[in-house]
Structures are given as structure tokens and as C-alpha cells.
Amino acid sequence: MIKHVFRRGAVTLGAAAMAVTALAGVAHADRGVPYVKPGQHGDGVACVQQGLRNAGYSIAVDGQYGNATYAALTDFQYHRGLSADGIVGPKTGDALYYGYLKPSGNLVQIEFCPTVIPTS
């Protein structure tokens, strides 16, 4: 009985927190997000690819970190004075997010991407 009440309260509290965050419209970084690296796949890679597309690179947004993503990312890093290692850490994440994803006006890019790519 107590477990059931506790779970219901936790779910309600979680839903309320999500609603407040969504209504506030403020994106915030999740400092626990792992770096995005070659060979990975998933939402973090897709956000990196979308940021690179927004920056003018002609790559597919397929969530697969392959050779095309590596080439575009290292070029992006090199031209911005970042370590051109093909790894998205907080500095590259900030350059992609604040320079190209956030200004897009796309809510998915603004709200979701900073939760799956490292930013500061």
C-alpha cells in the first residue's frame, strides 16, 4: 500500500516537473551526457548530424556515426579552432548547440538535443 502511494506520488511529481520544464521553454544541459564518438549510433549522433547540417554540411541525419559524420565533424572542429578529434565533448557540443541547433527554432533541436549531446 505504501509503495503504491509512493510510486503514484513520484510519477505525479515527475510529470509536474516535466510540465513546468516544457512550459518554461528553457533548454538546459545535462552534464552527465556521455561524449559522442565514432562508431556510436542513436539520438546523440542524430543531433550532432543535424547541427552539422544546419552548419552547411551535406550529411545524412541517420543516427549512425560513420565516415561522413567524422569528416564533417573534424572539419567543423578545425574551422572553429577546436580539437579536430571527431569527438563531441562540451566545447564542440556548445559550438553545435548554441551556434546551429538552438537558433534553428526547431523545438526538438532546442529542447531535446542538449539532453543527448554534451554542452556546458
Biopython code that builds the backbone (N, CA, C, O; Angstrom):
import numpy as np
from Bio.PDB.StructureBuilder import StructureBuilder

atoms = [
    (1, "MET", "N", (0.824, -1.192, 0.000)),
    (1, "MET", "CA", (0.000, 0.000, 0.000)),
    (1, "MET", "C", (0.869, 1.258, 0.000)),
    (1, "MET", "O", (0.659, 2.166, -0.804)),
    (2, "ILE", "N", (1.834, 1.302, 0.895)),
    (2, "ILE", "CA", (2.698, 2.480, 0.984)),
    (2, "ILE", "C", (3.524, 2.620, -0.288)),
    (2, "ILE", "O", (3.715, 3.733, -0.779)),
    (3, "LYS", "N", (4.021, 1.494, -0.836)),
    (3, "LYS", "CA", (4.777, 1.539, -2.081)),
    (3, "LYS", "C", (3.931, 2.118, -3.205)),
    (3, "LYS", "O", (4.409, 2.932, -3.995)),
    (4, "HIS", "N", (2.672, 1.693, -3.275)),
    (4, "HIS", "CA", (1.767, 2.170, -4.329)),
    (4, "HIS", "C", (1.564, 3.685, -4.232)),
    (4, "HIS", "O", (1.616, 4.388, -5.240)),
    (5, "VAL", "N", (1.334, 4.175, -3.024)),
    (5, "VAL", "CA", (1.143, 5.617, -2.816)),
    (5, "VAL", "C", (2.420, 6.365, -3.173)),
    (5, "VAL", "O", (2.370, 7.416, -3.812)),
    (6, "PHE", "N", (3.566, 5.824, -2.762)),
    (6, "PHE", "CA", (4.835, 6.470, -3.057)),
    (6, "PHE", "C", (5.076, 6.534, -4.561)),
    (6, "PHE", "O", (5.467, 7.579, -5.080)),
    (7, "ARG", "N", (4.846, 5.422, -5.270)),
    (7, "ARG", "CA", (5.027, 5.404, -6.722)),
    (7, "ARG", "C", (4.124, 6.411, -7.397)),
    (7, "ARG", "O", (4.563, 7.148, -8.280)),
    (8, "ARG", "N", (2.847, 6.450, -6.984)),
    (8, "ARG", "CA", (1.888, 7.396, -7.573)),
    (8, "ARG", "C", (2.365, 8.829, -7.352)),
    (8, "ARG", "O", (2.282, 9.658, -8.259)),
    (9, "GLY", "N", (2.863, 9.124, -6.149)),
    (9, "GLY", "CA", (3.364, 10.462, -5.852)),
    (9, "GLY", "C", (4.592, 10.799, -6.675)),
    (9, "GLY", "O", (4.737, 11.923, -7.155)),
    (10, "ALA", "N", (5.479, 9.822, -6.838)),
    (10, "ALA", "CA", (6.696, 10.048, -7.623)),
    (10, "ALA", "C", (6.355, 10.292, -9.086)),
    (10, "ALA", "O", (6.948, 11.161, -9.725)),
    (11, "VAL", "N", (5.405, 9.533, -9.618)),
    (11, "VAL", "CA", (5.002, 9.718, -11.005)),
    (11, "VAL", "C", (4.358, 11.084, -11.183)),
    (11, "VAL", "O", (4.641, 11.781, -12.157)),
    (12, "THR", "N", (3.500, 11.469, -10.254)),
    (12, "THR", "CA", (2.845, 12.780, -10.332)),
    (12, "THR", "C", (3.870, 13.902, -10.243)),
    (12, "THR", "O", (3.805, 14.869, -11.002)),
    (13, "LEU", "N", (4.812, 13.774, -9.321)),
    (13, "LEU", "CA", (5.851, 14.785, -9.179)),
    (13, "LEU", "C", (6.702, 14.872, -10.443)),
    (13, "LEU", "O", (7.027, 15.969, -10.898)),
    (14, "GLY", "N", (7.066, 13.719, -11.013)),
    (14, "GLY", "CA", (7.849, 13.705, -12.247)),
    (14, "GLY", "C", (7.103, 14.352, -13.393)),
    (14, "GLY", "O", (7.683, 15.125, -14.155)),
    (15, "ALA", "N", (5.823, 14.047, -13.525)),
    (15, "ALA", "CA", (5.011, 14.644, -14.591)),
    (15, "ALA", "C", (4.898, 16.151, -14.405)),
    (15, "ALA", "O", (4.959, 16.908, -15.374)),
    (16, "ALA", "N", (4.735, 16.584, -13.164)),
    (16, "ALA", "CA", (4.645, 18.019, -12.899)),
    (16, "ALA", "C", (5.954, 18.721, -13.240)),
    (16, "ALA", "O", (5.946, 19.814, -13.806)),
    (17, "ALA", "N", (7.070, 18.099, -12.900)),
    (17, "ALA", "CA", (8.373, 18.697, -13.220)),
    (17, "ALA", "C", (8.568, 18.803, -14.720)),
    (17, "ALA", "O", (9.079, 19.808, -15.214)),
    (18, "MET", "N", (8.160, 17.764, -15.451)),
    (18, "MET", "CA", (8.292, 17.810, -16.912)),
    (18, "MET", "C", (7.407, 18.898, -17.503)),
    (18, "MET", "O", (7.815, 19.596, -18.431)),
    (19, "ALA", "N", (6.201, 19.046, -16.973)),
    (19, "ALA", "CA", (5.287, 20.068, -17.482)),
    (19, "ALA", "C", (5.843, 21.463, -17.233)),
    (19, "ALA", "O", (5.771, 22.327, -18.107)),
    (20, "VAL", "N", (6.394, 21.687, -16.050)),
    (20, "VAL", "CA", (6.965, 23.001, -15.740)),
    (20, "VAL", "C", (8.139, 23.289, -16.659)),
    (20, "VAL", "O", (8.264, 24.402, -17.171)),
    (21, "THR", "N", (8.992, 22.312, -16.874)),
    (21, "THR", "CA", (10.138, 22.490, -17.767)),
    (21, "THR", "C", (9.677, 22.786, -19.181)),
    (21, "THR", "O", (10.217, 23.680, -19.833)),
    (22, "ALA", "N", (8.691, 22.051, -19.662)),
    (22, "ALA", "CA", (8.196, 22.261, -21.020)),
    (22, "ALA", "C", (7.556, 23.639, -21.162)),
    (22, "ALA", "O", (7.750, 24.317, -22.170)),
    (23, "LEU", "N", (6.796, 24.048, -20.156)),
    (23, "LEU", "CA", (6.151, 25.351, -20.229)),
    (23, "LEU", "C", (7.154, 26.485, -20.135)),
    (23, "LEU", "O", (6.956, 27.543, -20.732)),
    (24, "ALA", "N", (8.221, 26.273, -19.396)),
    (24, "ALA", "CA", (9.228, 27.318, -19.257)),
    (24, "ALA", "C", (9.965, 27.541, -20.565)),
    (24, "ALA", "O", (10.441, 28.646, -20.826)),
    (25, "GLY", "N", (10.066, 26.510, -21.387)),
    (25, "GLY", "CA", (10.725, 26.656, -22.680)),
    (25, "GLY", "C", (12.217, 26.918, -22.579)),
    (25, "GLY", "O", (12.810, 27.518, -23.476)),
    (26, "VAL", "N", (12.814, 26.474, -21.507)),
    (26, "VAL", "CA", (14.233, 26.721, -21.290)),
    (26, "VAL", "C", (14.995, 25.413, -21.448)),
    (26, "VAL", "O", (14.768, 24.457, -20.706)),
    (27, "ALA", "N", (15.884, 25.379, -22.404)),
    (27, "ALA", "CA", (16.727, 24.202, -22.585)),
    (27, "ALA", "C", (17.850, 24.263, -21.572)),
    (27, "ALA", "O", (18.371, 25.338, -21.273)),
    (28, "HIS", "N", (18.213, 23.136, -21.057)),
    (28, "HIS", "CA", (19.325, 23.089, -20.122)),
    (28, "HIS", "C", (20.153, 21.854, -20.389)),
    (28, "HIS", "O", (19.647, 20.815, -20.813)),
    (29, "ALA", "N", (21.418, 21.991, -20.136)),
    (29, "ALA", "CA", (22.346, 20.896, -20.399)),
    (29, "ALA", "C", (22.254, 19.842, -19.308)),
    (29, "ALA", "O", (21.978, 20.143, -18.147)),
    (30, "ASP", "N", (22.487, 18.629, -19.699)),
    (30, "ASP", "CA", (22.603, 17.525, -18.762)),
    (30, "ASP", "C", (24.088, 17.198, -18.701)),
    (30, "ASP", "O", (24.639, 16.608, -19.630)),
    (31, "ARG", "N", (24.718, 17.574, -17.628)),
    (31, "ARG", "CA", (26.172, 17.433, -17.527)),
    (31, "ARG", "C", (26.619, 15.976, -17.493)),
    (31, "ARG", "O", (27.814, 15.708, -17.614)),
    (32, "GLY", "N", (25.704, 15.032, -17.333)),
    (32, "GLY", "CA", (26.061, 13.632, -17.299)),
    (32, "GLY", "C", (26.012, 12.957, -18.658)),
    (32, "GLY", "O", (26.142, 11.736, -18.747)),
    (33, "VAL", "N", (25.828, 13.730, -19.710)),
    (33, "VAL", "CA", (25.708, 13.155, -21.050)),
    (33, "VAL", "C", (27.079, 12.695, -21.534)),
    (33, "VAL", "O", (28.040, 13.464, -21.491)),
    (34, "PRO", "N", (27.180, 11.442, -21.996)),
    (34, "PRO", "CA", (28.469, 10.959, -22.498)),
    (34, "PRO", "C", (28.864, 11.636, -23.805)),
    (34, "PRO", "O", (28.013, 12.111, -24.557)),
    (35, "TYR", "N", (30.156, 11.673, -24.056)),
    (35, "TYR", "CA", (30.657, 12.240, -25.311)),
    (35, "TYR", "C", (30.159, 11.405, -26.486)),
    (35, "TYR", "O", (29.921, 10.204, -26.353)),
    (36, "VAL", "N", (30.006, 12.054, -27.634)),
    (36, "VAL", "CA", (29.609, 11.365, -28.861)),
    (36, "VAL", "C", (30.886, 11.054, -29.634)),
    (36, "VAL", "O", (31.687, 11.945, -29.918)),
    (37, "LYS", "N", (31.067, 9.759, -29.976)),
    (37, "LYS", "CA", (32.326, 9.303, -30.572)),
    (37, "LYS", "C", (32.074, 8.471, -31.819)),
    (37, "LYS", "O", (30.969, 7.965, -32.019)),
    (38, "PRO", "N", (33.102, 8.326, -32.665)),
    (38, "PRO", "CA", (32.971, 7.480, -33.853)),
    (38, "PRO", "C", (32.501, 6.063, -33.492)),
    (38, "PRO", "O", (32.880, 5.504, -32.463)),
    (39, "GLY", "N", (31.675, 5.513, -34.364)),
    (39, "GLY", "CA", (31.167, 4.167, -34.178)),
    (39, "GLY", "C", (29.879, 4.084, -33.387)),
    (39, "GLY", "O", (29.247, 3.029, -33.345)),
    (40, "GLN", "N", (29.476, 5.188, -32.755)),
    (40, "GLN", "CA", (28.244, 5.177, -31.977)),
    (40, "GLN", "C", (27.023, 5.351, -32.879)),
    (40, "GLN", "O", (27.146, 5.665, -34.063)),
    (41, "HIS", "N", (25.864, 5.144, -32.302)),
    (41, "HIS", "CA", (24.608, 5.389, -33.003)),
    (41, "HIS", "C", (23.566, 5.838, -31.981)),
    (41, "HIS", "O", (23.691, 5.569, -30.787)),
    (42, "GLY", "N", (22.548, 6.520, -32.468)),
    (42, "GLY", "CA", (21.470, 6.936, -31.576)),
    (42, "GLY", "C", (21.143, 8.408, -31.694)),
    (42, "GLY", "O", (21.573, 9.096, -32.620)),
    (43, "ASP", "N", (20.361, 8.876, -30.717)),
    (43, "ASP", "CA", (19.850, 10.252, -30.737)),
    (43, "ASP", "C", (20.952, 11.302, -30.641)),
    (43, "ASP", "O", (20.867, 12.346, -31.287)),
    (44, "GLY", "N", (21.986, 11.037, -29.843)),
    (44, "GLY", "CA", (23.086, 11.992, -29.729)),
    (44, "GLY", "C", (23.769, 12.200, -31.063)),
    (44, "GLY", "O", (24.077, 13.331, -31.439)),
    (45, "VAL", "N", (24.005, 11.125, -31.772)),
    (45, "VAL", "CA", (24.630, 11.211, -33.098)),
    (45, "VAL", "C", (23.709, 11.964, -34.057)),
    (45, "VAL", "O", (24.177, 12.791, -34.841)),
    (46, "ALA", "N", (22.414, 11.688, -34.001)),
    (46, "ALA", "CA", (21.456, 12.374, -34.884)),
    (46, "ALA", "C", (21.451, 13.878, -34.610)),
    (46, "ALA", "O", (21.364, 14.670, -35.548)),
    (47, "CYS", "N", (21.542, 14.283, -33.351)),
    (47, "CYS", "CA", (21.591, 15.718, -33.034)),
    (47, "CYS", "C", (22.878, 16.350, -33.546)),
    (47, "CYS", "O", (22.856, 17.469, -34.059)),
    (48, "VAL", "N", (23.995, 15.647, -33.413)),
    (48, "VAL", "CA", (25.262, 16.144, -33.950)),
    (48, "VAL", "C", (25.140, 16.296, -35.467)),
    (48, "VAL", "O", (25.531, 17.321, -36.024)),
    (49, "GLN", "N", (24.606, 15.292, -36.123)),
    (49, "GLN", "CA", (24.433, 15.354, -37.578)),
    (49, "GLN", "C", (23.512, 16.502, -37.980)),
    (49, "GLN", "O", (23.785, 17.192, -38.962)),
    (50, "GLN", "N", (22.433, 16.716, -37.240)),
    (50, "GLN", "CA", (21.529, 17.815, -37.570)),
    (50, "GLN", "C", (22.223, 19.158, -37.369)),
    (50, "GLN", "O", (22.035, 20.077, -38.167)),
    (51, "GLY", "N", (23.019, 19.278, -36.317)),
    (51, "GLY", "CA", (23.787, 20.507, -36.109)),
    (51, "GLY", "C", (24.758, 20.756, -37.250)),
    (51, "GLY", "O", (24.919, 21.890, -37.701)),
    (52, "LEU", "N", (25.400, 19.701, -37.714)),
    (52, "LEU", "CA", (26.324, 19.832, -38.847)),
    (52, "LEU", "C", (25.571, 20.205, -40.122)),
    (52, "LEU", "O", (26.054, 21.014, -40.914)),
    (53, "ARG", "N", (24.403, 19.626, -40.321)),
    (53, "ARG", "CA", (23.575, 20.009, -41.485)),
    (53, "ARG", "C", (23.190, 21.483, -41.391)),
    (53, "ARG", "O", (23.255, 22.213, -42.380)),
    (54, "ASN", "N", (22.791, 21.915, -40.201)),
    (54, "ASN", "CA", (22.429, 23.323, -40.006)),
    (54, "ASN", "C", (23.632, 24.231, -40.269)),
    (54, "ASN", "O", (23.470, 25.383, -40.670)),
    (55, "ALA", "N", (24.838, 23.705, -40.040)),
    (55, "ALA", "CA", (26.068, 24.473, -40.270)),
    (55, "ALA", "C", (26.505, 24.438, -41.738)),
    (55, "ALA", "O", (27.496, 25.067, -42.109)),
    (56, "GLY", "N", (25.760, 23.698, -42.573)),
    (56, "GLY", "CA", (26.050, 23.696, -44.006)),
    (56, "GLY", "C", (26.689, 22.436, -44.550)),
    (56, "GLY", "O", (27.027, 22.379, -45.732)),
    (57, "TYR", "N", (26.861, 21.429, -43.716)),
    (57, "TYR", "CA", (27.450, 20.175, -44.181)),
    (57, "TYR", "C", (26.361, 19.278, -44.767)),
    (57, "TYR", "O", (25.273, 19.164, -44.202)),
    (58, "SER", "N", (26.654, 18.650, -45.887)),
    (58, "SER", "CA", (25.685, 17.781, -46.568)),
    (58, "SER", "C", (25.871, 16.336, -46.107)),
    (58, "SER", "O", (26.508, 15.531, -46.788)),
    (59, "ILE", "N", (25.314, 16.026, -44.958)),
    (59, "ILE", "CA", (25.390, 14.662, -44.448)),
    (59, "ILE", "C", (23.980, 14.206, -44.072)),
    (59, "ILE", "O", (23.091, 15.014, -43.805)),
    (60, "ALA", "N", (23.810, 12.898, -44.062)),
    (60, "ALA", "CA", (22.527, 12.316, -43.673)),
    (60, "ALA", "C", (22.355, 12.392, -42.158)),
    (60, "ALA", "O", (23.324, 12.291, -41.407)),
    (61, "VAL", "N", (21.130, 12.567, -41.728)),
    (61, "VAL", "CA", (20.803, 12.513, -40.304)),
    (61, "VAL", "C", (20.171, 11.141, -40.067)),
    (61, "VAL", "O", (18.951, 10.983, -40.074)),
    (62, "ASP", "N", (21.051, 10.152, -39.857)),
    (62, "ASP", "CA", (20.577, 8.770, -39.705)),
    (62, "ASP", "C", (20.926, 8.170, -38.348)),
    (62, "ASP", "O", (20.598, 7.016, -38.074)),
    (63, "GLY", "N", (21.593, 8.956, -37.494)),
    (63, "GLY", "CA", (21.942, 8.467, -36.169)),
    (63, "GLY", "C", (23.095, 7.488, -36.136)),
    (63, "GLY", "O", (23.359, 6.888, -35.094)),
    (64, "GLN", "N", (23.795, 7.306, -37.256)),
    (64, "GLN", "CA", (24.934, 6.393, -37.340)),
    (64, "GLN", "C", (26.217, 7.214, -37.517)),
    (64, "GLN", "O", (26.358, 7.937, -38.503)),
    (65, "TYR", "N", (27.141, 7.104, -36.575)),
    (65, "TYR", "CA", (28.379, 7.873, -36.659)),
    (65, "TYR", "C", (29.379, 7.104, -37.522)),
    (65, "TYR", "O", (30.114, 6.245, -37.036)),
    (66, "GLY", "N", (29.386, 7.438, -38.821)),
    (66, "GLY", "CA", (30.298, 6.797, -39.765)),
    (66, "GLY", "C", (31.316, 7.779, -40.317)),
    (66, "GLY", "O", (31.581, 8.825, -39.724)),
    (67, "ASN", "N", (31.882, 7.425, -41.464)),
    (67, "ASN", "CA", (32.951, 8.223, -42.077)),
    (67, "ASN", "C", (32.503, 9.629, -42.465)),
    (67, "ASN", "O", (33.257, 10.586, -42.284)),
    (68, "ALA", "N", (31.286, 9.769, -42.995)),
    (68, "ALA", "CA", (30.802, 11.096, -43.411)),
    (68, "ALA", "C", (30.639, 12.018, -42.207)),
    (68, "ALA", "O", (30.985, 13.197, -42.268)),
    (69, "THR", "N", (30.113, 11.476, -41.116)),
    (69, "THR", "CA", (29.951, 12.280, -39.897)),
    (69, "THR", "C", (31.320, 12.675, -39.352)),
    (69, "THR", "O", (31.525, 13.819, -38.946)),
    (70, "TYR", "N", (32.247, 11.736, -39.344)),
    (70, "TYR", "CA", (33.599, 12.019, -38.854)),
    (70, "TYR", "C", (34.256, 13.129, -39.680)),
    (70, "TYR", "O", (34.828, 14.066, -39.122)),
    (71, "ALA", "N", (34.173, 13.020, -41.008)),
    (71, "ALA", "CA", (34.794, 14.023, -41.877)),
    (71, "ALA", "C", (34.170, 15.402, -41.665)),
    (71, "ALA", "O", (34.884, 16.400, -41.578)),
    (72, "ALA", "N", (32.847, 15.457, -41.583)),
    (72, "ALA", "CA", (32.172, 16.745, -41.385)),
    (72, "ALA", "C", (32.495, 17.311, -40.009)),
    (72, "ALA", "O", (32.757, 18.506, -39.876)),
    (73, "LEU", "N", (32.479, 16.468, -38.995)),
    (73, "LEU", "CA", (32.727, 16.948, -37.639)),
    (73, "LEU", "C", (34.159, 17.439, -37.460)),
    (73, "LEU", "O", (34.377, 18.488, -36.854)),
    (74, "THR", "N", (35.121, 16.710, -37.969)),
    (74, "THR", "CA", (36.513, 17.158, -37.817)),
    (74, "THR", "C", (36.752, 18.453, -38.593)),
    (74, "THR", "O", (37.517, 19.305, -38.142)),
    (75, "ASP", "N", (36.116, 18.611, -39.739)),
    (75, "ASP", "CA", (36.218, 19.864, -40.488)),
    (75, "ASP", "C", (35.585, 21.004, -39.688)),
    (75, "ASP", "O", (36.157, 22.089, -39.581)),
    (76, "PHE", "N", (34.413, 20.751, -39.134)),
    (76, "PHE", "CA", (33.716, 21.734, -38.296)),
    (76, "PHE", "C", (34.613, 22.147, -37.130)),
    (76, "PHE", "O", (34.780, 23.337, -36.860)),
    (77, "GLN", "N", (35.188, 21.164, -36.444)),
    (77, "GLN", "CA", (36.051, 21.461, -35.303)),
    (77, "GLN", "C", (37.286, 22.257, -35.725)),
    (77, "GLN", "O", (37.648, 23.235, -35.070)),
    (78, "TYR", "N", (37.918, 21.852, -36.792)),
    (78, "TYR", "CA", (39.131, 22.521, -37.275)),
    (78, "TYR", "C", (38.853, 23.997, -37.579)),
    (78, "TYR", "O", (39.623, 24.869, -37.178)),
    (79, "HIS", "N", (37.762, 24.271, -38.280)),
    (79, "HIS", "CA", (37.452, 25.646, -38.678)),
    (79, "HIS", "C", (36.962, 26.522, -37.535)),
    (79, "HIS", "O", (36.788, 27.727, -37.715)),
    (80, "ARG", "N", (36.740, 25.950, -36.382)),
    (80, "ARG", "CA", (36.324, 26.723, -35.216)),
    (80, "ARG", "C", (37.389, 26.726, -34.121)),
    (80, "ARG", "O", (37.129, 27.148, -32.994)),
    (81, "GLY", "N", (38.577, 26.257, -34.456)),
    (81, "GLY", "CA", (39.678, 26.277, -33.501)),
    (81, "GLY", "C", (39.540, 25.269, -32.368)),
    (81, "GLY", "O", (40.148, 25.423, -31.309)),
    (82, "LEU", "N", (38.738, 24.240, -32.597)),
    (82, "LEU", "CA", (38.563, 23.190, -31.597)),
    (82, "LEU", "C", (39.492, 22.029, -31.920)),
    (82, "LEU", "O", (40.027, 21.941, -33.025)),
    (83, "SER", "N", (39.676, 21.154, -30.968)),
    (83, "SER", "CA", (40.468, 19.955, -31.210)),
    (83, "SER", "C", (39.737, 19.094, -32.232)),
    (83, "SER", "O", (38.645, 18.595, -31.961)),
    (84, "ALA", "N", (40.340, 18.920, -33.406)),
    (84, "ALA", "CA", (39.693, 18.185, -34.504)),
    (84, "ALA", "C", (39.905, 16.689, -34.331)),
    (84, "ALA", "O", (40.625, 16.052, -35.100)),
    (85, "ASP", "N", (39.257, 16.138, -33.296)),
    (85, "ASP", "CA", (39.429, 14.725, -32.975)),
    (85, "ASP", "C", (38.200, 13.881, -33.309)),
    (85, "ASP", "O", (38.225, 12.662, -33.137)),
    (86, "GLY", "N", (37.129, 14.513, -33.782)),
    (86, "GLY", "CA", (35.928, 13.764, -34.128)),
    (86, "GLY", "C", (35.102, 13.333, -32.934)),
    (86, "GLY", "O", (34.189, 12.518, -33.067)),
    (87, "ILE", "N", (35.416, 13.875, -31.769)),
    (87, "ILE", "CA", (34.671, 13.553, -30.546)),
    (87, "ILE", "C", (33.906, 14.797, -30.101)),
    (87, "ILE", "O", (34.461, 15.894, -30.037)),
    (88, "VAL", "N", (32.638, 14.609, -29.799)),
    (88, "VAL", "CA", (31.826, 15.736, -29.333)),
    (88, "VAL", "C", (31.831, 15.739, -27.814)),
    (88, "VAL", "O", (31.141, 14.957, -27.160)),
    (89, "GLY", "N", (32.639, 16.651, -27.275)),
    (89, "GLY", "CA", (32.653, 16.937, -25.851)),
    (89, "GLY", "C", (31.922, 18.257, -25.644)),
    (89, "GLY", "O", (31.265, 18.741, -26.565)),
    (90, "PRO", "N", (32.020, 18.852, -24.456)),
    (90, "PRO", "CA", (31.286, 20.084, -24.176)),
    (90, "PRO", "C", (31.620, 21.265, -25.092)),
    (90, "PRO", "O", (30.721, 22.029, -25.444)),
    (91, "LYS", "N", (32.882, 21.434, -25.487)),
    (91, "LYS", "CA", (33.224, 22.577, -26.346)),
    (91, "LYS", "C", (32.615, 22.428, -27.734)),
    (91, "LYS", "O", (32.036, 23.379, -28.259)),
    (92, "THR", "N", (32.738, 21.244, -28.336)),
    (92, "THR", "CA", (32.133, 21.020, -29.647)),
    (92, "THR", "C", (30.619, 21.015, -29.518)),
    (92, "THR", "O", (29.922, 21.550, -30.380)),
    (93, "GLY", "N", (30.100, 20.414, -28.445)),
    (93, "GLY", "CA", (28.657, 20.413, -28.202)),
    (93, "GLY", "C", (28.105, 21.827, -28.100)),
    (93, "GLY", "O", (27.051, 22.127, -28.661)),
    (94, "ASP", "N", (28.821, 22.703, -27.381)),
    (94, "ASP", "CA", (28.394, 24.105, -27.277)),
    (94, "ASP", "C", (28.391, 24.779, -28.640)),
    (94, "ASP", "O", (27.450, 25.498, -28.978)),
    (95, "ALA", "N", (29.448, 24.549, -29.432)),
    (95, "ALA", "CA", (29.533, 25.174, -30.764)),
    (95, "ALA", "C", (28.367, 24.726, -31.651)),
    (95, "ALA", "O", (27.776, 25.538, -32.363)),
    (96, "LEU", "N", (28.043, 23.438, -31.605)),
    (96, "LEU", "CA", (26.936, 22.927, -32.405)),
    (96, "LEU", "C", (25.594, 23.418, -31.871)),
    (96, "LEU", "O", (24.755, 23.897, -32.633)),
    (97, "TYR", "N", (25.396, 23.297, -30.560)),
    (97, "TYR", "CA", (24.099, 23.641, -29.979)),
    (97, "TYR", "C", (23.813, 25.135, -30.050)),
    (97, "TYR", "O", (22.797, 25.548, -30.609)),
    (98, "TYR", "N", (24.705, 25.948, -29.485)),
    (98, "TYR", "CA", (24.434, 27.387, -29.420)),
    (98, "TYR", "C", (24.598, 28.075, -30.772)),
    (98, "TYR", "O", (23.978, 29.108, -31.026)),
    (99, "GLY", "N", (25.435, 27.502, -31.641)),
    (99, "GLY", "CA", (25.646, 28.122, -32.945)),
    (99, "GLY", "C", (24.655, 27.708, -34.012)),
    (99, "GLY", "O", (24.341, 28.491, -34.907)),
    (100, "TYR", "N", (24.148, 26.452, -33.923)),
    (100, "TYR", "CA", (23.362, 25.939, -35.049)),
    (100, "TYR", "C", (22.065, 25.228, -34.676)),
    (100, "TYR", "O", (21.104, 25.290, -35.442)),
    (101, "LEU", "N", (22.002, 24.563, -33.539)),
    (101, "LEU", "CA", (20.780, 23.857, -33.177)),
    (101, "LEU", "C", (19.764, 24.785, -32.514)),
    (101, "LEU", "O", (18.602, 24.820, -32.919)),
    (102, "LYS", "N", (20.187, 25.524, -31.514)),
    (102, "LYS", "CA", (19.270, 26.414, -30.797)),
    (102, "LYS", "C", (18.694, 27.499, -31.704)),
    (102, "LYS", "O", (17.489, 27.749, -31.655)),
    (103, "PRO", "N", (19.519, 28.154, -32.534)),
    (103, "PRO", "CA", (18.962, 29.209, -33.395)),
    (103, "PRO", "C", (18.006, 28.699, -34.479)),
    (103, "PRO", "O", (17.353, 29.500, -35.149)),
    (104, "SER", "N", (17.917, 27.382, -34.658)),
    (104, "SER", "CA", (17.072, 26.826, -35.720)),
    (104, "SER", "C", (15.596, 27.106, -35.494)),
    (104, "SER", "O", (14.826, 27.167, -36.453)),
    (105, "GLY", "N", (15.190, 27.275, -34.247)),
    (105, "GLY", "CA", (13.778, 27.458, -33.940)),
    (105, "GLY", "C", (13.018, 26.145, -33.852)),
    (105, "GLY", "O", (11.829, 26.148, -33.533)),
    (106, "ASN", "N", (13.675, 25.017, -34.128)),
    (106, "ASN", "CA", (13.055, 23.696, -34.066)),
    (106, "ASN", "C", (13.049, 23.238, -32.610)),
    (106, "ASN", "O", (14.108, 23.086, -32.000)),
    (107, "LEU", "N", (11.860, 23.018, -32.054)),
    (107, "LEU", "CA", (11.761, 22.670, -30.638)),
    (107, "LEU", "C", (12.493, 21.386, -30.279)),
    (107, "LEU", "O", (13.044, 21.282, -29.183)),
    (108, "VAL", "N", (12.512, 20.410, -31.171)),
    (108, "VAL", "CA", (13.239, 19.176, -30.884)),
    (108, "VAL", "C", (14.723, 19.498, -30.721)),
    (108, "VAL", "O", (15.365, 19.012, -29.789)),
    (109, "GLN", "N", (15.264, 20.306, -31.615)),
    (109, "GLN", "CA", (16.673, 20.659, -31.536)),
    (109, "GLN", "C", (16.963, 21.513, -30.301)),
    (109, "GLN", "O", (18.014, 21.366, -29.678)),
    (110, "ILE", "N", (16.051, 22.388, -29.954)),
    (110, "ILE", "CA", (16.263, 23.299, -28.829)),
    (110, "ILE", "C", (16.110, 22.582, -27.492)),
    (110, "ILE", "O", (16.923, 22.783, -26.590)),
    (111, "GLU", "N", (15.090, 21.757, -27.352)),
    (111, "GLU", "CA", (14.783, 21.138, -26.068)),
    (111, "GLU", "C", (15.428, 19.763, -25.871)),
    (111, "GLU", "O", (15.861, 19.439, -24.765)),
    (112, "PHE", "N", (15.497, 18.952, -26.934)),
    (112, "PHE", "CA", (15.949, 17.572, -26.771)),
    (112, "PHE", "C", (17.455, 17.417, -26.935)),
    (112, "PHE", "O", (18.088, 16.699, -26.162)),
    (113, "CYS", "N", (18.031, 18.073, -27.923)),
    (113, "CYS", "CA", (19.452, 17.848, -28.232)),
    (113, "CYS", "C", (20.398, 18.117, -27.060)),
    (113, "CYS", "O", (21.346, 17.352, -26.885)),
    (114, "PRO", "N", (20.194, 19.167, -26.243)),
    (114, "PRO", "CA", (21.147, 19.347, -25.151)),
    (114, "PRO", "C", (21.043, 18.273, -24.057)),
    (114, "PRO", "O", (21.843, 18.264, -23.122)),
    (115, "THR", "N", (20.067, 17.379, -24.170)),
    (115, "THR", "CA", (19.983, 16.274, -23.213)),
    (115, "THR", "C", (20.703, 15.032, -23.724)),
    (115, "THR", "O", (20.858, 14.063, -22.981)),
    (116, "VAL", "N", (21.150, 15.045, -24.998)),
    (116, "VAL", "CA", (21.820, 13.863, -25.571)),
    (116, "VAL", "C", (23.194, 14.176, -26.158)),
    (116, "VAL", "O", (23.907, 13.257, -26.561)),
    (117, "ILE", "N", (23.582, 15.454, -26.217)),
    (117, "ILE", "CA", (24.947, 15.816, -26.581)),
    (117, "ILE", "C", (25.526, 16.660, -25.441)),
    (117, "ILE", "O", (24.807, 17.447, -24.826)),
    (118, "PRO", "N", (26.810, 16.498, -25.162)),
    (118, "PRO", "CA", (27.385, 17.252, -24.059)),
    (118, "PRO", "C", (27.480, 18.737, -24.366)),
    (118, "PRO", "O", (27.977, 19.131, -25.421)),
    (119, "THR", "N", (27.004, 19.553, -23.446)),
    (119, "THR", "CA", (27.141, 21.015, -23.522)),
    (119, "THR", "C", (27.489, 21.485, -22.127)),
    (119, "THR", "O", (27.394, 20.724, -21.165)),
    (120, "SER", "N", (27.890, 22.740, -22.018)),
    (120, "SER", "CA", (28.225, 23.230, -20.678)),
    (120, "SER", "C", (27.178, 24.205, -20.188)),
    (120, "SER", "O", (27.291, 24.724, -19.077)),
]
sb = StructureBuilder()
sb.init_structure("model")
sb.init_model(0)
sb.init_chain("A")
sb.init_seg("    ")
for serial, (resi, resn, name, xyz) in enumerate(atoms, 1):
    if name == "N":
        sb.init_residue(resn, " ", resi, " ")
    sb.init_atom(name, np.array(xyz, "f"), 0.0, 1.0, " ", f" {name:<3s}", serial, name[0])
structure = sb.get_structure()
